[in-house]
Amino acid sequence: MRKPRDFDAELKALGDKARDLKSRKVQRLGELVIATGADSLSADELAGALIVLAETKDTRKMEAWARRGAVFFQSRSRRSAPATDRDARGAPAQPSGAQPPSDGTGAT
């Protein structure tokens, strides 16, 4: 005879896993805010900026933001790469044409 399933225990385990995943997501978002320097903004400014980003339907802007984000993460991962992956000045190598906008606003 098969052992009956303990649905309550399984449900509790799934709830715990979901809670852990949500907690990890919140922590990673906080780390991202700090890593990008956005922690210098007030909560109202940051919330307003995120709302504008979420409401944006312009695919060109979104693609440009995605490219800029990819460059950000690539440059962060290269900081810990061996020295052979760096240029002569010690700065991470940037892909050609992936320079951030010169106006400094980040909006493209």
Protein Blocks (a to p, Z undefined) as FASTA:
>chain_A
ZZdddfklmmmmmmmmmmmmmmmmmmmmmmmmmmnopmmpcfklmmmmmmmmmmpmbfkl
mmmmmmmmmmmmmmmmmmmpcfklpcfkopacddehiaccfklnopZZ
